[in-house]
Amino acid sequence: MKLAKALTALGFTAAVAFAGAFIAEKEGVMLTTYVDPAGIMTACYGHTSPKLKEGQVFTEAECLEKLAKDLSRHNDALLKLTAPLHLTRGEHIAYLSFIYNVGPGAFERSTLRAYLMQGHRLKACNELRRWVWANGVKLPGLVSRREQERRYCLRGVLSNA
């Protein structure tokens, strides 16, 4: 995982760096802007911003920088929205990938987070399976991603049971 090592070198913890590499694998890298399946202008490793415009081109270094900033921002949101809980490494990886994909607002309002905050960690992990739709279409890529996130999450929860 070359990307995980690069993220660790940027100062990320092992869990965040691993999650970043997982996210990058799932998002893929596009050095130009594109519209994702949810209709959102996107670039690089799933980076979204109102500043993105059609036809923009980025270097790999610029995409890595965007990934690092996005990871940091989403990790901060995750930790804020799950305080005072201590997430296991598996939960951290799973939920960071999830919040990176759906956004902090959706995570904050989710049943998944409600279960997590109520101490129903297994139920929270299993809620990931519900988040596989974009614009009313069930996406096979999201089904696969959520199942992998769920496995990371369960590893963390079941090993601490």
Secondary structure by P-SEA (a helix, b strand, c coil): caaaaaaaaacccaaaaaaaaaaaaaaccccbbbbccccccccccccccccccccccccaaaaaaaaaaaaaaaaaaaaaaaccccccaaaaaaaaaaaaaccaaaaaacaaaaaaaacaaaaaaaaccccccccccccaaaaaaaaaaaaaaaaaaaaac
